[in-house]
Amino acid sequence: MKQQIIVSGIGGQGVLYLTRVIAQVGVDLDVAVLTSESHGMAQRGGTVLSTIKIGDFASPLIRTGQADVGLMLNEANVAVHHPLIKKTGILFVNSARAGEGERIDASTIARELGNSVLANLVLLGLAVSKQALFCSKEACVEAIKKLAPAKYTSQNLDAFFKGVNG
């Protein structure tokens, strides 16, 4: 099993947490996982990009046109990071507007759940429901349970299942 995934957003959207969840799933499934992140301006609302490679890879970086899946937490980042997605890759976008890729208004759903940062798990749920990722819904639930602080576990799972159920 090999898969290359990018997670793109802006500071404060939970890009790094989403990366940790996906990586934890890989570790739990006993597959090789490499991650890398670029978040220099994240504290000022700047772009954050994480790459995740599942399987036998030598480097965590993803070259242009090589990502199998893109999880875009900020629609504006599609133009910036879309070149990393291969022609047959699948793009998931947090957006209320129609456009390229599978879209869900994860931000509104997250706000309805009481925490805007939950948009990351809503988007993950959508990708898992479309069977675009290497992992199952159940594997993601277990990773979320391991990583979420106890007082937020239920809210994290609610967000994930909102994405799974569309």
C-alpha positions in Angstrom: 0.0 0.0 0.0 1.4 3.4 -1.0 -0.3 6.7 -0.9 0.8 10.4 -1.0 -1.4 12.9 0.7 -1.3 16.7 1.1 -3.1 18.7 3.8 -3.3 22.4 3.1 -4.8 25.3 5.0 -4.0 28.4 7.0 -2.7 28.8 10.5 -5.3 27.8 13.1 -7.3 25.4 10.9 -5.9 22.3 12.4 -3.7 21.2 9.5 -1.0 19.7 11.8 -3.6 17.9 14.0 -5.2 16.4 10.9 -1.7 15.3 9.8 -1.1 13.6 13.1 -4.5 11.8 12.9 -3.7 10.4 9.5 -0.2 9.5 10.5 -1.5 7.7 13.7 -3.8 5.6 11.5 -0.8 4.5 9.5 1.2 3.7 12.6 -1.8 1.8 14.0 -2.0 -0.2 10.8 1.7 -1.0 11.0 2.6 0.7 7.7 5.5 3.0 7.1 4.6 6.7 7.5 6.6 9.8 6.6 5.3 13.3 7.3 6.6 16.8 6.6 5.2 20.2 7.4 5.7 23.8 6.3 4.2 26.3 8.7 6.5 29.3 9.1 3.8 31.9 8.9 1.1 29.9 10.5 0.8 32.1 13.6 0.0 35.0 11.3 -2.7 33.2 9.3 -0.3 32.1 6.7 -0.3 29.0 4.6 0.4 25.6 6.2 1.2 22.6 4.1 1.7 19.0 5.4 2.7 16.0 3.4 2.0 12.5 4.4 3.4 9.4 2.7 2.0 6.0 3.5 4.2 3.0 2.4 7.7 2.5 1.4 9.1 6.0 0.5 12.6 7.5 1.1 11.6 11.1 1.5 8.5 12.8 3.0 8.3 15.5 0.4 5.8 15.3 -2.4 6.8 16.5 -5.9 4.6 18.3 -8.3 2.0 16.0 -9.8 2.5 13.1 -7.4 -0.1 13.4 -4.6 -2.9 11.0 -4.7 -5.2 13.0 -2.3 -5.4 16.6 -1.4 -7.3 17.8 1.7 -7.8 21.6 1.3 -9.0 23.3 4.5 -8.9 26.7 2.8 -10.3 27.0 -0.7 -7.8 29.8 -1.6 -5.0 27.2 -1.2 -6.3 25.1 -4.0 -4.7 27.4 -6.5 -1.4 27.3 -4.6 -1.2 23.5 -3.9 -3.2 22.0 -6.7 -0.1 21.4 -8.8 1.0 18.8 -6.3 -2.0 16.6 -7.1 -1.6 14.0 -9.9 -4.0 14.0 -12.8 -5.8 11.0 -11.3 -5.7 12.4 -7.8 -8.7 13.3 -5.7 -9.2 16.8 -4.2 -11.4 17.5 -1.1 -12.1 21.1 -0.4 -13.7 22.9 2.5 -16.0 25.2 0.6 -19.7 26.1 0.4 -19.2 27.0 -3.3 -19.3 24.7 -6.3 -16.0 24.0 -8.0 -13.3 21.4 -8.6 -13.1 18.3 -6.4 -15.4 16.9 -3.7 -16.7 19.8 -1.6 -18.3 20.2 1.8 -18.9 23.3 3.9 -16.8 21.9 6.7 -16.4 25.4 8.4 -20.1 25.9 8.8 -20.6 22.3 10.1 -17.7 22.9 12.6 -19.2 26.2 13.8 -22.5 24.4 14.3 -20.7 21.9 16.5 -19.3 24.8 18.5 -15.6 24.8 17.4 -14.5 26.1 14.0 -11.2 24.1 14.1 -13.3 20.9 13.7 -13.5 21.6 10.0 -10.4 19.4 9.6 -12.1 16.3 10.9 -15.3 17.0 8.9 -13.1 17.1 5.7 -11.3 13.9 6.8 -14.7 12.2 7.3 -15.7 13.1 3.7 -12.5 11.7 2.3 -12.9 8.5 4.2 -16.6 8.2 3.2 -15.4 8.4 -0.5 -12.8 5.7 0.2 -10.1 8.0 -1.1 -7.7 7.3 1.8 -5.8 4.2 2.7 -7.8 3.7 5.9 -11.2 2.8 7.2 -13.6 4.8 9.2 -13.0 2.6 12.2 -9.2 3.1 12.0 -9.8 6.9 12.0 -12.1 6.7 15.0 -9.4 4.8 17.0 -6.7 7.4 16.0 -9.0 10.3 17.0 -9.7 8.6 20.4 -5.9 8.3 20.9 -5.0 11.8 20.0 -7.9 14.0 21.1 -7.8 15.4 24.6 -10.4 13.5 26.6 -12.8 16.5 27.0 -12.9 17.0 23.2 -13.0 13.4 22.0 -16.8 13.3 21.6 -16.8 16.6 19.7 -13.9 15.4 17.5 -15.8 12.2 16.7 -19.0 14.2 16.0 -17.2 16.3 13.5 -15.6 13.3 11.8 -19.0 11.5 11.5 -20.6 14.7 10.1 -18.1 14.4 7.2 -18.6 10.7 6.8 -22.4 11.1 6.6 -22.2 14.2 4.4 
